[in-house]
Amino acid sequence: MPTRVTRYVIAELTKVFVATVSALVALLVLVGIVQEGLKNGLTPAVMLRLIPFTLPNAMCIALPGSVLFAVCSVFGRISASNEIVAIKSLGISPRVVMLPAIWFATIASAANVWLMDVGYCWGYPGIQRVVISSIRETAYSVLRTKHDFSTHGVSFHVREVRDDRLVEPLIVARAGNQTITISAREAELRRDDNPEVLMLSLTDGRVEVGSTASFSFTDTIEYPLPLGLKNERSALRNPAHVWSHQIRSEGKLQSQRIASLEESLAVTTAFQITGGDFSALRNDEWKSRHADLASAQQRLIRLRLEPWRRWASGFSCLAFALVGVPLAIRMRNADFLTSFFLCFLPILLVYYPLFAFGLDQAKTGDLPPHAIWLGNLVCVLIGIYLIRYVQRR
């Protein structure tokens, strides 16, 4: 049964935490959708559709700071009003007051780990789907007002837009190393059965492929505009966008791919050495195959690192609380902003550099994946020392 002290502490923490996380999430979502909107030229209606997909990532960013702010605010006020002294005078250990906050931070940490899974694996693909599916509507909206629009390596300039017709369009696109310039009397964008392209209908125009070729036409032709879905699918293969329950199986598949690449390289090397074709061991194809193998090995390292990264990032809430609770009690400052910044400063100077160091070294394979927990471990050790200090005094 929770005691009155436990209920009081949890109630105070919940009030401050909910207010803080709500304000931070609202701000982060606003910044996120505005940034995405400016980058892709999205309309307000499309930006509103992005909100559900940006929420998980925004909450991941907001939770650790909100937990720290809540514990600093509540325990700084409790300590400043001598409530900790009163508890000690009754023969009750301050640990009774601190434990609810630690459990609160533990629950927030577990929620943060889950939100990371949702944000990276559901939120990011969802944003890409909304942006790509709305390219036609976005293009027409921007062209009507600004007469210029760019997306996925294709830029449009039109004199005006009448209904769905683009009047005197000038389209510049990249195809490999070539620049394709298209001008026409009018054009129209429409969806295609293939979701990877947007069809551009052109009437009475001219096409120039760099400085090598050009041709004119008077009838209506159609030109497919790639929407970059292949690049997006490639980005989704990033281990950061793999669901946690799929990482183990994905790691096994990646190990099999690496073994297959190594076997293929070994067989090819043996044939080339046997045949005396040593120059083939230094050509571009050989370098490309070695680059593919190095890329596959790097992806396997990232897959093995990813669970450690998510859990370490998620449980930063607990690490921050372990430092923030005893430090706020020790400072005895009722000004919650002062308490927060004095607690956040050592975390900023210690936790984040250690986390970044462990992450960088683990990505390159110089340190094992659990090195990413170095920042959390240091915070826990500092927190244990401060808790014991508060209990003794």
N, C-alpha and C positions, 0 to 999 in steps of 0.2 A: 504493500500500500504506500503510495507517495505521501510524504509528510507535507505539512503546511509550507515549510521552507522550500521544498522541491517544487510544489505547485506554484509558489510565488515566483521563483527564479525562472521557471519554464514559461510562465505567463508573460513576464517582463521581456524575456528574450524573444518570445514569439512576436510580441507587438512591435518591438524595434526591428526585428529581422524582416517581418512581412512588409513594413513600411519602406525599409531600405531597399530590399530586393525588388519591390514593385517599381520604385522610382528609377533604380538603375536599369532594370530590364526595359522599361518604357523608353529611357534615353538611348540605350544600346540598339533597340529595335528601330527606333526612329533614325539613328545615324546609319545603321546597316542598310535599311531599305532606301534611304536617300542616296547613299553611296552607290548602291547597285543600280538605282534608277538613273543617276547621272552618268555612270559608266556605260550603260546600255541604252540610254535614252528612253526609259520606260514611261508610260503614261501613269497618272495617279491611280487609275483602276487596277492596272497590273501591279503596281507597288503594293496596293492593299492585299493582293493575293499572295504576296511574299511573306506577310506577317507570320502566319503559322509556321513557316519553314525557318524563320530567323529566331523564333522564340527559344528553342532548345540551346542554341549556341550562345544567345544573349544570357540565358540563365546560368550556363556554365561559367561565363566570365564574371557574372554578378555574385554568385553564391559565396566564394571564399572571402571576398571583401565584405559582404553583408554579414557573414558570421562573425568576422573579426570586429566589425563596427558594433554589432549587437552586444558581444561580450564586453567590449571596452566600455560601451555606454552604460550597461546595466551594472557591471561590477565596479566601475569607477564611481558611480553614484552610490552604490551600496556601501563601498568602503569609505567614501567621503562622509557619509552620514553616520559613521561609526557602528553600522550594523554588524560588521565582521567582529569588531571588538566586543559587542554585546553577545554575539554567539559564543565567542571564546570564553567570556566570563561565566557562561552557563556550563562550561566544561564540554562544549560541542566542538569537534574539529572543523576547521574551515573546509575540509574536504567534502563535508555534507553539502555545502553551498556550491562547491566547484563541480561536483560530479554531474548534476543535471546539465550543466553547460557542456561538459565533455560528451555526454550521451546525445545531446542536441546536435553537437558538431559532427558526431559519428553518423547520425541519421542523415544530416545534410550532405556529408561526404559520399555516402552510398547513393543518395539521389543524384549527386553530381556525376558519379561514374556512369549511371544509367543515362543521364541527359547527354553526356558526351557521345555515347553510343548512338543515341537518337539524332543528335545534332549533326554528327559527321556522316552517318550512314543513311539518314532519311531527310534531314534538312538540306544538306548541300545538293543532292540530286534533285530534290523538289524545287529548289531555287532555279537550277539549270533548266528543268522542264518548263517552268512557268516562263522564264525569259525566252527560251527558244520557241515555245508554242505561241508566244505573243509578238514575234518579230514582225509579222505582216501588219498587225494593227498598230504596233509602235512606229513602224516605218511610215505609214500613212499619216499618223498623228503628227510626227515630227516634221515630215516633208510639207504638210499643210501650213505649218507655222514658221519653220526655219528654212525650208527648201533644201536643207542638207541633212544627210543621215549616213552613218557609218556603222557597220557591224560585221564581225568575222572576216575582216580583210576586204570587204566590199564597201565602197563609198558611192553615194547617190547625190546628184545635184539636179534639181528640176526648176523650171521656170514657174510652174504652178501645178496644182492638183485639182482636177475637175472630176467630181464623183470619185471613181476608182482609177481614173486615167492620169498617168504622169505625163505632163506636157513638156516636150523637149528635154528629156532626161539625158544626163551624162553620167555613165556608170564606169567606175574604175575598179578592176578586180585583179588579184594576184593569182597566177597559176604557175606554181613552181618558181622559176627565176624570171618568168615573163610577166609583163604588165599588160592586161587586156583593157582597152578603152572602147566603150560602146556609146554611141550617140544615136538618137532616133527621134522621129517626129512625136511619137507617143509610146507609152509602155504601160504595162499593168502587172502587178504582183498577184499571184494566186498560189494557194496551197496545192501540194501534189500528194499522190498516194504514198510516195516515199517520204517518210518524216525527216529524212536527212537533207532534203533540198527544198528550196522555194523556187517555183517556176516564174521566170520573167518573160512575159510576152512583149515583143518589140515589133514596131511597125515603121517601115520606111527609115532605114538608118544605115549606119556604117560601123564595122568592127575592125579595130587595129590591134594586132598581137605584137607588142613591142615595136621594133623597127623592121621586123622580118616579113610580116604578111598583113594584108588588109583586104577587105571586100565590102561591097555595098549591097543592099537589098531594098526592094520596094514593097514586098509583101510582108506578112507577119511571120516571124520566127520565134522560137522559144529557146530560152537559155536557162539551164539549171544553176541555181545559186546554192552552193553547199553551206549548211548551217553550222558546221563545226561539231556535229555530234560525235564524229570519230575522235576528235580531241577530247571531248567531254567523257566519252567512254574510257579513253586512256587515263584521264584524271581519276576516274572512279576506280581504276585498278590500284591506285595508291593505297597502301595498307591503312592509312588513316580513315578510308571510306569503306572498310570491310567490317561487317558486324562482328562483335566479340565472339559469338558462338560459331562463327565461320572461320576464325583466324587459324585454328589448329588444322582444319582440313585444307585450307588454302596454303598453309605452310608445307604440308605433305605434298601437295600438287607442285608447289614451287621447287621443292627438293627433287622431285622426279624430273622436272624440266631441266634443272641444273645438271643432273646426272646424264640426261639425254644429250645436252649440249656438250658436256665434257667428253662423253663417249664418241660423239660425232667428230669433235676436234681431234681426239686421239687417233681415230681411224684415218682421218684425212691426213694428219701429220705423218703417220706411218707410211701411207701410200706415196706421199710426196717425197719423203726421205728415201724410200726404196727406189723410186723412179729417178732420183737425182734432181728433182724439180725444186731446188732450194729457193728460187726467186718467188715461187708461189707462197712461201711462208712469210713474205714481207709485203704482199700486195694489199690493195684496199679491201678486197673481199675478206682476207684473213683478219685484217684489223677490225673490220665490222663484226665478224663472228666473235672475236675476243671481247669487243665492246658489249655485244649482246650477253655474253657470259658474265661479264662484270656487272652489268645492269641487273641480271637475274639474281646474282649473289647479293647485291645490295638490297634488292627487294626482299629477299629471305631474311636478311638482317633486320630490316624494318618491320617485317611481320612478327619476328620474335620479340622485337622491342615494344610493339604497339600495346599489348596488354599491360605491360609495366608502366608505360607512359600514361595510359588512361587512369589506372588505379592511383598512381603517384599524383597526378594532377587533381583527381577527384578528392583524394584524402588530404589535399592541402587545407581544406576546411578544418579538419581535426588538428593538423599541425599548427595552424594559425591560432586556433582556440587554446591549445595547450600553452602557447606563449602569451596570448592576450589576456586570459583570465587572471593568472597570478600577477602579471605585470600591472594590470589595471588596479588590482587590490593593493599592490605595493605602492603605487603612485598616489592613491587616495585623492583623485582629482575628479570633481563633479562635472567639469567641462568635458563633455563627451568627445568634442572635436580634438581637444588637446590630447586626451587619452588615446584616441584612435591613431593620430599621427605619430605619437611617441611609440606606440606599439608597432605601427606599420613600418616605421623607419628601419629598425633592425631586421625585419622580415624582408624589406626591399633590398637591404644591403647584404643579407646572408642567404635567404632562401632562393631568390630568383637567380643570382649568379651561379649557385651550386646546381640548381635544377638545369639551367642552360648548359653548364659544363658537362654534367652527366649525360644530358640528351645528345650533345654534339659528339662526345666520345663514344657513346653507345651506337650512334648512327654509323660511325666509321668503323665500328668493330674493335676499337682500341680498348674499350672497357665492356664488361658484361652488361646485359640489359638492366639488371637491378641497380646499376650505378645511378640511374635516374632518381632513385629514392634518397640520394645523398642529402638533398635539401630538406626533405621531410624528416630524415633521421636526426639531423642537427637541430631542427626545431623541436622535435620530441625530447631530445636530451636537455636542451635549454629549458623547455617547459617543465620537465621533471625536477630540474634543479630549482627553478623558481617556485614550484608548488611546495617543495620541501622547505624552502626558505620561508614562505608564508606560513606554513604550519608551525615552524619553530618559533617564529616571532609573535 
